[in-house]
């Protein structure tokens, strides 16, 4: 699978192995979610790289499809699945070992706790994965 997103951007900042790239917003920017919105026209993308780029340099940004799907799954689907697991575990355990009348309230609470913890964990996992596996976002010089 080739790159899903292939854009031209301008290096806005560089900090210890990271590059902040400004990309002009287009119609595909709505669905991706990799960038942050700056002023409605330009979006900013932070990428880890071993190469050295200068502020103001024009570069090509490529985001691979399989990695984008994996990151989206980790960020969005894992917390949702964990929320259901927490809900049903709380419901079952409360009915079996404690007070069946409180099972719905405890199930909702445990589902919410599982969701928040899983969301925080998956975000940290995704950030670590991006740092260790620099193949998600590829930055190339335009010559």
C-alpha positions as YAML, in Angstrom:
chain: A
units: angstrom
residues:
- id: 1
  name: UNK
  ca: [0.00, 0.00, 0.00]
- id: 2
  name: UNK
  ca: [1.42, 3.38, -0.98]
- id: 3
  name: UNK
  ca: [1.11, 6.67, 0.77]
- id: 4
  name: UNK
  ca: [-2.42, 7.82, 1.50]
- id: 5
  name: UNK
  ca: [-1.50, 11.43, 2.09]
- id: 6
  name: UNK
  ca: [1.13, 13.13, -0.01]
- id: 7
  name: UNK
  ca: [1.39, 16.88, 0.60]
- id: 8
  name: UNK
  ca: [3.86, 19.74, 0.23]
- id: 9
  name: UNK
  ca: [4.59, 21.71, 3.38]
- id: 10
  name: UNK
  ca: [6.93, 24.29, 4.85]
- id: 11
  name: UNK
  ca: [9.08, 23.62, 7.91]
- id: 12
  name: UNK
  ca: [7.86, 25.96, 10.65]
- id: 13
  name: UNK
  ca: [10.00, 24.74, 13.57]
- id: 14
  name: UNK
  ca: [12.59, 22.09, 14.48]
- id: 15
  name: UNK
  ca: [13.19, 20.76, 18.00]
- id: 16
  name: UNK
  ca: [15.43, 17.80, 18.93]
- id: 17
  name: UNK
  ca: [14.51, 15.27, 16.27]
- id: 18
  name: UNK
  ca: [11.05, 16.70, 15.61]
- id: 19
  name: UNK
  ca: [9.92, 18.87, 12.75]
- id: 20
  name: UNK
  ca: [6.77, 21.01, 12.72]
- id: 21
  name: UNK
  ca: [5.45, 21.32, 9.17]
- id: 22
  name: UNK
  ca: [2.83, 23.81, 8.00]
- id: 23
  name: UNK
  ca: [0.51, 22.35, 5.37]
- id: 24
  name: UNK
  ca: [-2.12, 24.31, 3.47]
- id: 25
  name: UNK
  ca: [-5.54, 22.94, 4.39]
- id: 26
  name: UNK
  ca: [-7.47, 21.14, 1.67]
- id: 27
  name: UNK
  ca: [-10.59, 18.95, 1.47]
- id: 28
  name: UNK
  ca: [-8.74, 15.82, 2.65]
- id: 29
  name: UNK
  ca: [-7.72, 17.51, 5.91]
- id: 30
  name: UNK
  ca: [-11.16, 16.95, 7.46]
- id: 31
  name: UNK
  ca: [-10.84, 13.15, 7.65]
- id: 32
  name: UNK
  ca: [-7.19, 12.63, 8.59]
- id: 33
  name: UNK
  ca: [-6.86, 14.04, 12.10]
- id: 34
  name: UNK
  ca: [-3.04, 13.94, 12.08]
- id: 35
  name: UNK
  ca: [-2.62, 17.73, 12.06]
- id: 36
  name: UNK
  ca: [-3.75, 20.52, 14.34]
- id: 37
  name: UNK
  ca: [-5.61, 23.51, 12.92]
- id: 38
  name: UNK
  ca: [-3.82, 26.84, 13.19]
- id: 39
  name: UNK
  ca: [-5.85, 29.59, 11.54]
- id: 40
  name: UNK
  ca: [-8.32, 27.84, 9.24]
- id: 41
  name: UNK
  ca: [-5.95, 27.89, 6.26]
- id: 42
  name: UNK
  ca: [-2.80, 26.19, 7.52]
- id: 43
  name: UNK
  ca: [-2.55, 22.99, 9.52]
- id: 44
  name: UNK
  ca: [0.48, 21.93, 11.55]
- id: 45
  name: UNK
  ca: [1.92, 18.43, 11.61]
- id: 46
  name: UNK
  ca: [4.64, 17.30, 14.03]
- id: 47
  name: UNK
  ca: [6.85, 14.46, 12.82]
- id: 48
  name: UNK
  ca: [9.89, 12.67, 14.22]
- id: 49
  name: UNK
  ca: [12.85, 12.47, 11.86]
- id: 50
  name: UNK
  ca: [16.56, 11.76, 11.80]
- id: 51
  name: UNK
  ca: [17.15, 14.27, 8.99]
- id: 52
  name: UNK
  ca: [17.96, 17.91, 9.57]
- id: 53
  name: UNK
  ca: [15.65, 20.47, 7.98]
- id: 54
  name: UNK
  ca: [15.86, 24.25, 8.02]
- id: 55
  name: UNK
  ca: [12.97, 26.51, 9.03]
- id: 56
  name: UNK
  ca: [11.27, 27.76, 5.85]
- id: 57
  name: UNK
  ca: [12.38, 24.78, 3.74]
- id: 58
  name: UNK
  ca: [9.75, 23.21, 1.46]
- id: 59
  name: UNK
  ca: [9.38, 19.47, 2.00]
- id: 60
  name: UNK
  ca: [7.13, 16.63, 0.89]
- id: 61
  name: UNK
  ca: [5.07, 14.90, 3.61]
- id: 62
  name: UNK
  ca: [3.97, 11.30, 3.01]
- id: 63
  name: UNK
  ca: [1.75, 9.35, 5.41]
- id: 64
  name: UNK
  ca: [1.53, 5.62, 4.82]
- id: 65
  name: UNK
  ca: [-1.93, 4.06, 4.69]
- id: 66
  name: UNK
  ca: [-1.37, 0.93, 6.78]
- id: 67
  name: UNK
  ca: [0.26, 2.91, 9.57]
- id: 68
  name: UNK
  ca: [-2.51, 5.51, 9.53]
- id: 69
  name: UNK
  ca: [-5.15, 2.79, 9.90]
- id: 70
  name: UNK
  ca: [-3.26, 1.11, 12.75]
- id: 71
  name: UNK
  ca: [-2.86, 4.41, 14.61]
- id: 72
  name: UNK
  ca: [-6.56, 5.22, 14.14]
- id: 73
  name: UNK
  ca: [-7.50, 1.78, 15.46]
- id: 74
  name: UNK
  ca: [-5.31, 2.20, 18.53]
- id: 75
  name: UNK
  ca: [-6.58, 5.71, 19.25]
- id: 76
  name: UNK
  ca: [-10.31, 5.20, 18.63]
- id: 77
  name: UNK
  ca: [-11.35, 1.55, 18.66]
- id: 78
  name: UNK
  ca: [-9.34, 0.15, 21.57]
- id: 79
  name: UNK
  ca: [-10.85, 2.61, 24.11]
- id: 80
  name: UNK
  ca: [-14.33, 1.91, 22.77]
- id: 81
  name: UNK
  ca: [-13.86, -1.84, 23.11]
- id: 82
  name: UNK
  ca: [-12.40, -1.40, 26.60]
- id: 83
  name: UNK
  ca: [-15.42, 0.69, 27.59]
- id: 84
  name: UNK
  ca: [-17.75, -2.20, 26.71]
- id: 85
  name: UNK
  ca: [-15.50, -4.68, 28.51]
- id: 86
  name: UNK
  ca: [-15.48, -2.45, 31.61]
- id: 87
  name: UNK
  ca: [-19.25, -2.02, 31.48]
- id: 88
  name: UNK
  ca: [-20.04, -5.71, 31.22]
- id: 89
  name: UNK
  ca: [-17.37, -6.70, 33.76]
- id: 90
  name: UNK
  ca: [-18.72, -4.16, 36.25]
- id: 91
  name: UNK
  ca: [-22.29, -5.28, 35.64]
- id: 92
  name: UNK
  ca: [-21.51, -8.97, 36.00]
- id: 93
  name: UNK
  ca: [-19.23, -8.66, 39.03]
- id: 94
  name: UNK
  ca: [-21.62, -6.35, 40.87]
- id: 95
  name: UNK
  ca: [-24.58, -8.67, 40.30]
- id: 96
  name: UNK
  ca: [-22.64, -11.76, 41.28]
- id: 97
  name: UNK
  ca: [-20.61, -10.59, 44.28]
- id: 98
  name: UNK
  ca: [-22.22, -7.46, 45.65]
- id: 99
  name: UNK
  ca: [-25.55, -5.65, 45.29]
- id: 100
  name: UNK
  ca: [-27.61, -6.47, 42.15]
- id: 101
  name: UNK
  ca: [-29.63, -3.26, 42.58]
- id: 102
  name: UNK
  ca: [-26.51, -1.15, 41.99]
- id: 103
  name: UNK
  ca: [-25.23, -3.14, 39.02]
- id: 104
  name: UNK
  ca: [-26.25, -0.58, 36.36]
- id: 105
  name: UNK
  ca: [-24.62, 2.33, 38.18]
- id: 106
  name: UNK
  ca: [-21.41, 0.42, 38.89]
- id: 107
  name: UNK
  ca: [-21.34, -0.89, 35.30]
- id: 108
  name: UNK
  ca: [-21.58, 2.65, 33.90]
- id: 109
  name: UNK
  ca: [-18.90, 3.88, 36.26]
- id: 110
  name: UNK
  ca: [-16.52, 1.00, 35.49]
- id: 111
  name: UNK
  ca: [-17.15, 1.41, 31.74]
- id: 112
  name: UNK
  ca: [-16.27, 5.10, 32.00]
- id: 113
  name: UNK
  ca: [-13.14, 4.39, 34.02]
- id: 114
  name: UNK
  ca: [-12.01, 1.70, 31.56]
- id: 115
  name: UNK
  ca: [-12.63, 4.11, 28.66]
- id: 116
  name: UNK
  ca: [-10.63, 6.98, 30.15]
- id: 117
  name: UNK
  ca: [-7.72, 4.76, 31.23]
- id: 118
  name: UNK
  ca: [-7.64, 2.96, 27.89]
- id: 119
  name: UNK
  ca: [-7.79, 6.24, 25.96]
- id: 120
  name: UNK
  ca: [-4.87, 7.68, 27.94]
- id: 121
  name: UNK
  ca: [-2.88, 4.45, 27.60]
- id: 122
  name: UNK
  ca: [-3.53, 4.19, 23.84]
- id: 123
  name: UNK
  ca: [-2.46, 7.80, 23.27]
- id: 124
  name: UNK
  ca: [0.82, 7.17, 25.12]
- id: 125
  name: UNK
  ca: [1.32, 3.90, 23.24]
- id: 126
  name: UNK
  ca: [0.70, 5.64, 19.92]
- id: 127
  name: UNK
  ca: [3.18, 8.43, 20.73]
- id: 128
  name: UNK
  ca: [5.84, 5.89, 21.74]
- id: 129
  name: UNK
  ca: [5.15, 3.85, 18.62]
- id: 130
  name: UNK
  ca: [5.52, 6.93, 16.42]
- id: 131
  name: UNK
  ca: [8.86, 7.79, 18.03]
- id: 132
  name: UNK
  ca: [10.23, 4.26, 17.70]
- id: 133
  name: UNK
  ca: [8.74, 3.53, 14.29]
- id: 134
  name: UNK
  ca: [9.45, 6.62, 12.23]
- id: 135
  name: UNK
  ca: [7.88, 5.10, 9.14]
- id: 136
  name: UNK
  ca: [4.40, 6.52, 9.74]
- id: 137
  name: UNK
  ca: [5.31, 9.97, 8.43]
- id: 138
  name: UNK
  ca: [8.07, 10.32, 5.86]
- id: 139
  name: UNK
  ca: [9.59, 13.75, 5.17]
- id: 140
  name: UNK
  ca: [11.49, 14.29, 1.91]
- id: 141
  name: UNK
  ca: [13.39, 17.27, 0.58]
- id: 142
  name: UNK
  ca: [12.05, 18.87, -2.57]
- id: 143
  name: UNK
  ca: [14.88, 19.48, -4.96]
...
